Amino acid sequence: MVPGLHGVVLTSSVTRDPPQDPGSVFAIDLSRITLPTLLINHRDDGCFVAVPADAPRLLEALSRAPAKQALLYDGAPPARTRCAKPCRSTATTASSPRS
């Protein structure tokens, strides 16, 4: 554990392997995270590698986190159905959370 670190926030985590750059958050041992963890995604994020519907699977993988929660936001500009590069999340511009 890192001294002074009190929690982890994962925003629009890559949960699916992009073809040009294999590797997702599931490639690491998420059970090693032993701090409270917050997942944040935009409900309508169209990115094909950061899929909001994968949040339950991600929460399950955080088996040793003492507290964990997923928040879905909406209110940002309309999402694209697929992004050209898996890096443009709309979660940071969202306005209203939905648990």
Secondary structure, 3 states (H helix, E strand, C coil): CCCCCCCEEEECCCCCCCCCCCCCHHHCCHHHCCCCEEEEEECCCCCCCCCHHHHHHHHHHCCCCCCEEEEEEECCCCCCCCCCCCCCCCHHHCCEEEC
